[in-house]
Amino acid sequence: VCLTCCSRESMVRINQICHKNGIKFFTGDVFGYHGYMFADLGDHEFVEEKPKVAKVSSGVEDGPEAKRARLEPAETTMVKK
């Protein structure tokens, strides 16, 4: 359900009905240069892409720099949430 140009009371009432019945709900409006958007998606799963952290080799450790995890910018992993 998508709503625009509604009173706050109408939006809250319709969102409660949608939420209770497992229906996704979107609302928004624009006031000149300002606007807002709200989405109630209930329980849902999504995938987030995160940079892969390379493990530091257990060889020579010359100081704090060697102990820090290194980020591999070219490699990413997908995390389901």
Backbone as numpy.savetxt, mean C-alpha at the origin, in Angstrom:
# Nx Ny Nz CAx CAy CAz Cx Cy Cz
-18.52 -0.07 -5.68 -19.37 1.10 -5.68 -18.47 2.33 -5.68
-18.76 3.30 -6.54 -18.01 4.56 -6.61 -18.98 5.71 -6.38
-18.64 6.60 -5.46 -19.48 7.76 -5.17 -18.68 9.05 -5.35
-19.34 10.08 -5.84 -18.79 11.44 -5.87 -19.94 12.40 -5.57
-19.59 13.58 -5.12 -20.57 14.66 -4.89 -21.69 14.25 -3.94
-21.37 13.52 -2.89 -22.38 13.09 -1.90 -22.08 13.73 -0.55
-23.09 13.78 0.28 -22.87 14.28 1.63 -22.07 13.24 2.42
-21.41 13.70 3.47 -20.62 12.80 4.31 -21.48 11.70 4.90
-22.69 12.05 5.34 -23.60 11.07 5.94 -23.95 9.97 4.94
-24.22 10.35 3.69 -24.54 9.36 2.65 -23.36 8.44 2.40
-22.15 9.03 2.31 -20.96 8.22 2.06 -20.73 7.21 3.17
-20.85 7.64 4.42 -20.62 6.75 5.56 -21.67 5.63 5.56
-22.92 5.98 5.33 -24.00 4.97 5.33 -23.80 3.94 4.22
-23.49 4.41 3.01 -23.30 3.49 1.88 -22.04 2.66 2.08
-20.98 3.25 2.63 -19.77 2.48 2.91 -20.04 1.38 3.93
-20.81 1.65 4.95 -21.13 0.63 5.95 -21.89 -0.53 5.31
-22.82 -0.23 4.42 -23.58 -1.28 3.72 -22.63 -2.11 2.85
-21.77 -1.44 2.09 -20.82 -2.14 1.23 -19.86 -2.99 2.05
-19.33 -2.43 3.12 -18.38 -3.16 3.96 -19.01 -4.42 4.55
-20.24 -4.30 5.00 -20.95 -5.43 5.60 -21.17 -6.55 4.58
-21.33 -6.19 3.31 -21.62 -7.18 2.27 -20.39 -7.55 1.43
-19.21 -7.10 1.84 -17.98 -7.47 1.14 -17.83 -6.81 -0.22
-18.41 -5.63 -0.41 -18.34 -4.91 -1.68 -17.30 -3.80 -1.55
-16.42 -3.69 -2.54 -15.40 -2.64 -2.52 -16.07 -1.29 -2.71
-15.52 -0.25 -2.03 -16.15 1.07 -2.01 -15.10 2.15 -2.26
-15.40 3.05 -3.18 -14.53 4.18 -3.50 -15.36 5.46 -3.46
-14.79 6.52 -2.92 -15.45 7.82 -2.95 -14.40 8.91 -3.06
-14.82 10.05 -3.57 -13.90 11.17 -3.69 -14.63 12.39 -4.20
-13.96 13.52 -4.12 -14.53 14.76 -4.62 -13.40 15.77 -4.78
-13.66 16.82 -5.51 -12.69 17.88 -5.75 -13.33 19.20 -5.41
-12.56 20.05 -4.71 -13.01 21.39 -4.33 -11.95 22.38 -4.80
-12.05 22.86 -6.04 -11.03 23.75 -6.58 -9.71 23.03 -6.72
-8.68 23.49 -6.02 -7.36 22.86 -6.07 -7.23 21.69 -5.10
-8.18 21.49 -4.24 -8.09 20.45 -3.22 -9.09 19.34 -3.52
-8.75 18.14 -3.10 -9.64 17.01 -3.30 -9.27 15.89 -2.34
-10.06 14.84 -2.39 -9.78 13.68 -1.55 -10.28 12.43 -2.25
-9.77 11.30 -1.81 -10.19 9.99 -2.31 -10.12 9.02 -1.16
-11.12 8.16 -1.04 -11.16 7.14 0.01 -11.53 5.82 -0.63
-10.86 4.76 -0.21 -11.17 3.41 -0.72 -11.27 2.46 0.46
-12.35 1.70 0.52 -12.52 0.63 1.51 -12.56 -0.67 0.72
-11.43 -1.38 0.72 -11.31 -2.61 -0.05 -11.53 -3.85 0.78
-11.84 -3.67 2.07 -12.06 -4.82 2.94 -10.78 -5.63 3.05
-10.91 -6.93 3.25 -9.75 -7.82 3.29 -9.33 -8.12 1.87
-8.06 -7.89 1.56 -7.55 -8.16 0.23 -6.06 -8.46 0.33
-5.54 -9.10 -0.71 -4.12 -9.42 -0.78 -3.51 -8.58 -1.88
-2.24 -8.24 -1.70 -1.52 -7.52 -2.73 -0.06 -7.93 -2.68
0.66 -7.60 -3.73 2.07 -7.95 -3.83 2.87 -6.65 -3.86
3.93 -6.61 -3.07 4.80 -5.44 -3.00 6.18 -5.84 -3.47
6.78 -5.01 -4.31 8.12 -5.27 -4.81 9.13 -4.61 -3.88
10.10 -5.40 -3.37 11.11 -4.89 -2.44 12.49 -5.21 -2.99
13.47 -4.33 -2.72 14.84 -4.63 -3.16 15.39 -5.83 -2.41
16.12 -6.66 -3.12 16.72 -7.86 -2.52 17.98 -7.45 -1.76
18.16 -7.97 -0.54 19.33 -7.67 0.29 20.35 -8.78 0.10
21.54 -8.40 -0.32 22.62 -9.38 -0.52 23.28 -9.66 0.82
23.59 -10.94 1.06 24.26 -11.31 2.31 25.74 -10.97 2.19
26.30 -10.52 3.30 27.72 -10.19 3.35 28.50 -11.50 3.47
29.55 -11.63 2.68 30.34 -12.86 2.75 31.01 -12.98 4.12
31.22 -14.21 4.55 31.81 -14.44 5.87 33.33 -14.40 5.83
33.90 -13.84 4.76 35.35 -13.74 4.63 35.90 -12.63 5.50
36.79 -11.85 4.96 37.46 -10.78 5.71 36.47 -9.65 5.97
36.40 -9.23 7.20 35.54 -8.11 7.58 36.44 -7.01 8.11
36.61 -5.96 7.31 37.54 -4.89 7.66 36.93 -3.78 8.48
35.73 -3.91 8.94 35.14 -2.84 9.72 33.64 -2.78 9.53
33.04 -1.70 10.01 31.59 -1.60 9.99 30.98 -1.67 8.59
31.69 -1.15 7.58 31.16 -1.17 6.21 30.94 -2.61 5.74
31.82 -3.50 6.10 31.72 -4.89 5.66 30.56 -5.62 6.34
30.13 -5.15 7.51 29.07 -5.82 8.25 27.68 -5.38 7.82
27.57 -4.27 7.12 26.26 -3.78 6.69 25.72 -4.61 5.53
24.41 -4.78 5.51 23.79 -5.47 4.38 23.86 -4.57 3.16
24.09 -5.17 2.03 24.19 -4.39 0.80 22.93 -4.60 -0.04
22.41 -3.51 -0.61 21.25 -3.60 -1.48 21.70 -3.78 -2.91
21.10 -4.73 -3.60 21.36 -4.94 -5.01 20.26 -4.22 -5.78
20.53 -3.04 -6.36 19.47 -2.26 -7.00 18.81 -2.97 -8.18
19.53 -3.86 -8.86 18.96 -4.52 -10.03 18.05 -5.69 -9.64
18.19 -6.23 -8.46 17.43 -7.41 -8.07 16.34 -7.02 -7.07
15.12 -7.52 -7.33 14.01 -7.27 -6.40 13.31 -8.60 -6.13
12.52 -8.60 -5.08 11.73 -9.77 -4.72 10.30 -9.32 -4.49
9.35 -10.19 -4.77 7.94 -9.87 -4.60 7.46 -10.43 -3.26
6.83 -9.59 -2.46 6.36 -9.98 -1.13 4.83 -9.90 -1.13
4.18 -11.03 -0.84 2.71 -11.07 -0.78 2.26 -10.65 0.61
1.33 -9.73 0.70 0.84 -9.25 1.99 -0.66 -9.37 2.02
